[in-house]
């Protein structure tokens, strides 16, 4: 059996009911967050996330498939929402971070990907002095129940994200774009590899396509995404303020 870890995780193993897990302290985020300038966002997160982050689409296969992400920085390896190992408490914390060190992983048996997902944990967090998550009979303790709920709901939400991204691609609504900015100090920034919904193309969709976007809840996500693009200006402000604070 081969387990494929999500981005940022090092070595994950299946979670067993007799495992003890060292849970992160409140407010502590995984180390990989310090090097991220974008993080995955799921279907239900568009509403809370659009208030704080620019939400865009990316593609790792030259436009065959797309995935939504929240932009965290204006250069590679820059997370403007992280300071001293802690995420800004005044903004929405993405579920991708909140679920750590747990995840639901895709597994392969004899190179064939299985339909079911396996609840896993970062191996480094297994600790004999850690938290017990199940009782002696294998029943979930109160501490595990909200974690499992988050994992289950997030995994289902990712499926809705994939469906939404597939619809946007099928309707040819996504276009590549770049963000260029210059700080007062004269530093130039250029973000590429992003896609956005081309708003004028919405007007030429047929009635059935419009109905499907509304029925699937995609139309609301489209406008949350478009409104969120104004947050690039707020990102630049964060960049400028951080640079000024460092001098």
N, C-alpha and C positions, 0 to 999 in steps of 0.2 A: 504494500500500500504506500502510495506516494502522496504527501500532503504539501500543497502549495501555499506558502505563507503570503499574507497580504503585504503590500509595500510598507516598509518601516519595521516590520517584525523580523527578528533574527532567526530563531529556531523555535518552532511551535510544536507542541505535542498534544495528543488527545487528552481532554480533561476527564479524569476518573473521579468517582464519588469519594474515594478515600484520600484524594490529594488535599494537601494544605497549600494555600496560596498566599503569598505576601502581597496584599492589596496596596496600591499606591496611596499615599497620604492625600487628603483633600487638597485640591489645587495643584498637585504635582502632575506634570504631563510627561509623556515619554520623550526620551532623548532625541528621537528622530525628528521631532517637531521643530527643533532649532534650525534644521537645514531645509525646511519646506518653504517654497514660495506659492504653493497651491495645495489644496486638500480636497478629497472627494466629498461631494454633497449629495444626499439622497433626495428623493422625490418630496417627502414631507418637510424637508429642511429649507425649501426655497423661501417659505414665508418668513421664518425668523432670521435666516441667514442674509436675506437680501437687504436687511436694514443696516448691516455692518460691513459686508464684503461685496466686491464685484463678483458676480456669478457668471461664469463663461463655460464654454464647452471645449473639450480637448479631444484629440484623436491620436492614438498610438499606432494606427495602421493606415495612415495616409487617407483618411476620410471614409474608410469602410464602416467604422463604428465610432460612436462618440460617447463621452461621459461628462457630466457636469462637475465643476470644481469651484471652490471659493478661492479667489486670489488673495494671497497673504503678503506678498512683497513685490517689489518692482525690479528685482534682480535675482539671479540664481542663488539659491541657498539663503534667501532673506525672508524671515518671518517677522513682520512688523507688529504682530500682536503678542509676541513673546518677549518677556523681559525677566532676567534672573531666574530662568527656568519655570516661570509661571505665565499662564495665559491671561490676557487682559480680562479682568472680572466684569468689565462694563460691556462686553460684547458676547454674542452667542458662541458657545463652545461646540464645535461640530461633533456629531456622534462618533465619527471615526476615531476621535481622540478619547471620548468618554468611555468607549468600550474596552480600551486597553487595560490590562494585558490579555484580554480574551478576544476571541474572534470566532467566526464560523467559516471554516475553510473548505475549499473544494478538494476532493480526494480522487485519486486515480488508482484503479486496480487493473493491472496488466495494460497500462497506458490508456485505459478507457475511463473517461471522467464520469463519476457517479452523480446521480440526480440529487441525492441527499447531501446535506452539509453536516460537517462534524464540528462540534464545539471544542475549541482548542484554547490553549493558554501558552504564553511565552514561557519557554522552559526555564529561563533564569528566575522566574517568579515562583517556581515550586520550592517550598521551604518547609521543613519539618516544624518550624516555629511559626508558620503562617496561619491564616484563618481556615477554620473548618467550615465547609460550605454545605455539607450534608450530614445528617445524623447517622447513627449506627445502623439504621434500617435502610439507609439510602434515600431518605426523604429530604427534600430541599429545606434548608434553614432560611429564616427571614432575610438574612444577608445576601443569599444567592438569588432569591426570587426577582428583585428588580434588575439584577444583572442579566439573568436569563431572558427577561421580558425585553430588555434593550437589544440583546443580540438577535432574538427572534424577529422583533419588529424592524430592526435595521436591515436584516437580511431580506425580508419581504419588501422593504422600501427600496432596496437596491434593484430588485427585480422590476419595480415600477419605474425606476429611473432608466433602466435599460430599455423598457418598452417605450417610454417617452422619447428617449434619444433616437430610437429606431423610427418612430413616427416622424420626428423632425427631419431625419435624413431622407426617409421615403418621400416626404413632401418637398424636398429640396429647399428647406427654409434656412439652412445654416450657411453662413459665409465666413471666410477667414478674415481676421482683422488684426491690427497691431495697435499698441498704445505707445505713443511717444510723449515724453515729458522732459522738462528741464527745470532743475531747481534754481533758486535765486543765486546759488553759488556757481551756477554754470554747468553742473554735472548733468549729462544727458542720459536718459534711460529709454530703452526700446524693448517692449515686451512683444513677442511674436508667438506663433503656434496656438493661437486662440481662435475660437469660432463664436459667432453670435447669430441670433435670429435676425434675418433681413426683413424688417417690418413691412416694407412695401410689398413683399411677396404674399403676406397674409391676405391682402386685398384681392389677389387673383386666384385664391383657392376656391374650389367649387363648394356647393352647399353641403355635400356629404363630408368633405374634409373638415369644413368648419364645425359641423355637428360633432364629428368624431373628436376634434380637439377639445370641445366643450365637455362632451360626455366623459372623456378620459381624464378631465381635470388639467389637461396640458395647457390650455389657453391661459389660465391663471398663472401657471409657472412661467409662461413666455413673458408676461408683463412684469412679473417679479424679477425675472432675469434682465429685462430691458431697463427697468427702473434702477436696478442694482449697479448698472454700469456707471452711474454718477458717482459711485463710491471710489472710483479710481482717483478722483480729486482728493478724497479724504485719505486715501493711501499715500498720495504725494505729501499731504500735510503731515502725516505720521513720519514719513521719511525725513522731511525737513526738520521737524521738531526733534527727532532722535539725533540727527546730525548736529543740530545746534546744541543739544544737551551734552554731546560728547566732546565739544570744543571748550 
